[in-house]
Amino acid sequence: VSTQSTWAIPVDDLVWSKSKPYFIYTMAFSASVFANMKALQGSNVDTVVVFRSASPLLVCGLEWFFLGRSLPSLRSFFALVLILVGSIGFVLVDSAFYIEGFLTYTWCIAYLALICFLMCFGKRITDNVPMHNMIGHVYYTNLLSIPSMLAYGLFVQEQNKYEKVEFTPAAMILILVSSIIGVGISYTGWQCRDLISATAYTLVGVMCKIIPVVGNALMWRYHASPMGLSFLMLSLIGGSLYRQSPMRGTRKVVTEV
């Protein structure tokens, strides 16, 4: 809003024709946050990562059906399977696949379904909603997410915790820094989504989940067993082997991931 008011950076005006898809996107994103939190209440982080690692396989099929992209090559399909197998193997060997009750399964599946929708629908937005620059995507996403996130906060009764919050100078600085970092993540995320396919972008997200698990296993929580490290390396190898599929009717692979 500040860049638009000062004309420092050209930002698209807020119009209804462009707002509609972002309303859908932000509502789905808020729902995915809620599903993720509910899944974590009855499981653990590693279990949720396993479900998330299945998303590239599902997105590549959705992208073929809805967005006109070719199915992955045998090499790329094998790479996606390696990622999933490596994640499952690590959780079974060195962690714990923990799910409490059938309802938690439902939340994990709901989270997976919402992530797949967001990956495909977000790519459709970048391809079909014209913006002057990536700031427009960031502006629309963050501004239009306020109603849904406020509704989410009220639903989980965040207002009851407000009285216990202490707004110290250090806390305000941390909030400011996290907000700046959040805008940067949003900008680079939309830029990355614009440059690569939905499947490749989903894969980047999965790798961002697996790499911290590797660091956690090596340094902070415990030293992983040789078998556990082998499964983690299998996931990383799978990520390095993947190659983006071209659009149907073309032969050239646009981007390597």
VENHUNOR-V817403 format. One record per backbone hydrogen bond with DSSP energy under -1.0 kcal/mol. CO is the residue of the C=O (numbers start at 1). NH is the residue of the N-H. Records with the same first field share a line. If there is no record, write none. Layout:
CO=NH, NH
This chain:
1=5
2=6
15=19
16=20
19=23
20=24
21=25
22=26
23=27
24=28
25=29
26=30
27=31
28=32
29=33
30=34
31=35
32=36
33=37
34=38
35=39
36=40
37=41
42=100
44=48
45=49
46=50
47=51
48=52
49=53
51=54
52=55
54=58
55=59
56=60
58=62
59=63
60=64
61=65
62=66
63=67, 69
68=248
73=77
74=78
75=79
76=80
77=81
78=82
79=83
80=84
81=85
82=86
83=87
84=88
85=89
86=90
87=91
88=92
89=93
90=94
96=98
101=105
102=106
103=107
104=108
105=109
106=110
107=111
108=112
109=113
110=114
111=115
112=116
113=117
114=118
115=119
116=120
117=121
118=122
119=123
120=124
121=125
122=126
123=127
124=128
125=129
133=136
134=138
135=139
136=140
137=141
138=142
139=143
140=144
143=146
145=149
146=150
147=151
148=152
149=153
150=154
151=155
152=156
153=158
154=157
157=160
158=161
162=165
166=168
168=172
169=173
170=174
171=175
172=176
173=177
174=178
175=179
176=180
177=181
178=182
179=183
180=184
181=185
182=186
183=187
184=188
185=189
186=190
187=191
188=192
189=193
190=194
191=195
192=196
197=201
198=202
199=203
200=204
201=205
202=206
203=207
204=208
206=210
207=211
209=213
210=214
211=215
212=216
213=217
214=218
215=219
216=221
225=229
226=230
227=231
228=232
229=233
230=234
231=235
232=236
233=237
234=238
235=239
236=240
237=241
238=242
246=70
247=250
255=244
